[in-house]
């Protein structure tokens, strides 16, 4: 169980780092672990659910960012003026 516990700990840490930074964390699958011990099944299932939740969250963020980018690109370019130009994303 020690190798599996270590592998799950690393994957949990990578998941937290992925949420905390913009740079993607390269994933390297654990090797030569054998079957996961029964006492770690629940933990692995929770990790999988957290990873799937993170994927859905990041996809939502990506879609929202794409919409914001489209809104920004829809504003006609003008010559630089003496003050900033703002527009309402909600209205």
GROMACS elastic network, one bead per residue, 0.5 to 0.9 nm:
[ bonds ]
;  ai    aj funct       b0    kb
    1     4     6  0.52123   500
    1     5     6  0.58949   500
    1     6     6  0.84914   500
    1    36     6  0.75154   500
    1    37     6  0.58736   500
    1    38     6  0.89441   500
    1    39     6  0.80848   500
    1    40     6  0.76575   500
    2     5     6  0.50608   500
    2     6     6  0.61011   500
    2     7     6  0.85538   500
    3     6     6  0.50853   500
    3     7     6  0.61223   500
    3     8     6  0.86473   500
    3    33     6  0.66201   500
    4     8     6  0.60865   500
    4     9     6  0.84107   500
    4    30     6  0.88379   500
    4    33     6  0.65644   500
    4    34     6  0.87107   500
    4    35     6  0.88295   500
    4    36     6  0.64840   500
    4    37     6  0.75614   500
    4    40     6  0.77719   500
    5     8     6  0.51707   500
    5     9     6  0.60634   500
    5    10     6  0.86407   500
    5    40     6  0.73267   500
    6     9     6  0.50052   500
    6    10     6  0.62141   500
    6    11     6  0.86818   500
    7    10     6  0.51519   500
    7    11     6  0.62616   500
    7    12     6  0.86323   500
    7    29     6  0.89800   500
    7    30     6  0.65842   500
    7    33     6  0.86534   500
    8    11     6  0.50334   500
    8    12     6  0.60460   500
    8    13     6  0.85173   500
    8    40     6  0.88017   500
    8    43     6  0.79943   500
    8    44     6  0.69206   500
    8    47     6  0.78064   500
    9    12     6  0.50959   500
    9    13     6  0.61638   500
    9    14     6  0.85995   500
   10    13     6  0.50814   500
   10    14     6  0.61331   500
   10    15     6  0.86196   500
   11    15     6  0.61534   500
   11    16     6  0.87112   500
   11    27     6  0.85454   500
   11    47     6  0.80138   500
   12    15     6  0.50866   500
   12    16     6  0.63742   500
   12    17     6  0.86826   500
   12    47     6  0.67470   500
   12    50     6  0.88857   500
   12    51     6  0.88327   500
   13    16     6  0.51484   500
   13    17     6  0.61580   500
   13    18     6  0.85583   500
   14    18     6  0.59973   500
   14    19     6  0.86730   500
   14    25     6  0.68134   500
   14    26     6  0.88809   500
   14    27     6  0.82177   500
   15    18     6  0.50620   500
   15    19     6  0.64916   500
   15    20     6  0.87853   500
   15    25     6  0.84442   500
   15    47     6  0.87832   500
   15    50     6  0.82207   500
   15    51     6  0.69186   500
   15    54     6  0.81103   500
   16    19     6  0.52710   500
   16    20     6  0.63112   500
   16    21     6  0.89345   500
   17    21     6  0.61810   500
   17    24     6  0.88120   500
   17    25     6  0.75218   500
   18    21     6  0.56494   500
   18    22     6  0.73212   500
   18    23     6  0.74740   500
   18    24     6  0.62001   500
   18    25     6  0.60461   500
   18    54     6  0.89598   500
   19    22     6  0.77955   500
   19    54     6  0.77871   500
   19    58     6  0.87055   500
   21    24     6  0.75167   500
   21    25     6  0.88462   500
   28    31     6  0.88288   500
   30    33     6  0.69104   500
   31    34     6  0.82795   500
   33    36     6  0.74848   500
   34    37     6  0.88531   500
   35    38     6  0.89024   500
   36    39     6  0.84125   500
   36    40     6  0.67542   500
   36    41     6  0.70459   500
   36    44     6  0.87249   500
   37    40     6  0.55860   500
   37    41     6  0.68880   500
   38    41     6  0.52896   500
   38    42     6  0.82209   500
   39    42     6  0.72319   500
   39    43     6  0.81856   500
   40    43     6  0.52263   500
   40    44     6  0.60989   500
   40    45     6  0.85717   500
   41    44     6  0.51414   500
   41    45     6  0.60827   500
   41    46     6  0.86350   500
   42    45     6  0.50238   500
   42    46     6  0.61845   500
   42    47     6  0.85947   500
   43    46     6  0.51051   500
   43    47     6  0.61928   500
   43    48     6  0.86399   500
   44    48     6  0.61421   500
   44    49     6  0.86226   500
   45    48     6  0.50546   500
   45    49     6  0.62047   500
   45    50     6  0.86005   500
   46    49     6  0.50852   500
   46    50     6  0.61302   500
   46    51     6  0.85806   500
   47    50     6  0.50195   500
   47    51     6  0.61134   500
   47    52     6  0.86024   500
   48    51     6  0.50473   500
   48    52     6  0.61632   500
   48    53     6  0.85248   500
   49    52     6  0.50865   500
   49    53     6  0.60557   500
   49    54     6  0.85184   500
   50    53     6  0.50030   500
   50    54     6  0.60781   500
   50    55     6  0.86164   500
   51    54     6  0.50030   500
   51    55     6  0.62119   500
   51    56     6  0.87152   500
   52    55     6  0.50495   500
   52    56     6  0.63097   500
   52    57     6  0.85768   500
   53    56     6  0.51507   500
   53    57     6  0.60820   500
   53    58     6  0.85943   500
   54    58     6  0.59995   500
   54    59     6  0.84366   500
   55    58     6  0.52030   500
   55    59     6  0.61396   500
   55    60     6  0.86566   500
   56    59     6  0.51028   500
   56    60     6  0.62469   500
   56    61     6  0.86879   500
   57    60     6  0.51168   500
   57    61     6  0.62460   500
   57    62     6  0.86057   500
   58    62     6  0.60312   500
   58    63     6  0.85930   500
   59    63     6  0.61984   500
   59    64     6  0.85993   500
   60    63     6  0.51566   500
   60    64     6  0.61613   500
   60    65     6  0.85235   500
   61    64     6  0.50938   500
   61    65     6  0.60105   500
   61    66     6  0.85139   500
   62    65     6  0.50896   500
   62    66     6  0.61304   500
   62    67     6  0.87089   500
   63    66     6  0.50382   500
   63    67     6  0.63052   500
   63    68     6  0.87019   500
   64    67     6  0.51284   500
   64    68     6  0.62590   500
   64    69     6  0.86040   500
   65    68     6  0.50381   500
   65    69     6  0.60697   500
   65    70     6  0.85586   500
   66    69     6  0.50366   500
   66    70     6  0.61617   500
   66    71     6  0.86450   500
   67    70     6  0.50561   500
   67    71     6  0.62326   500
   67    72     6  0.86862   500
   68    71     6  0.50254   500
   68    72     6  0.62053   500
   68    73     6  0.85782   500
   68    89     6  0.78151   500
   69    72     6  0.50749   500
   69    73     6  0.60818   500
   69    74     6  0.85522   500
   70    73     6  0.50711   500
   70    74     6  0.61375   500
   71    74     6  0.51345   500
   71    75     6  0.69441   500
   71    89     6  0.74861   500
   72    75     6  0.56480   500
   72    76     6  0.88735   500
   72    87     6  0.87755   500
   73    76     6  0.74904   500
   73    77     6  0.86359   500
   74    77     6  0.88940   500
   75    87     6  0.85833   500
   77    80     6  0.88412   500
   78    81     6  0.80496   500
   80    83     6  0.81937   500
   80    84     6  0.85293   500
   81    84     6  0.72706   500
   81    85     6  0.86830   500
   88    91     6  0.56399   500
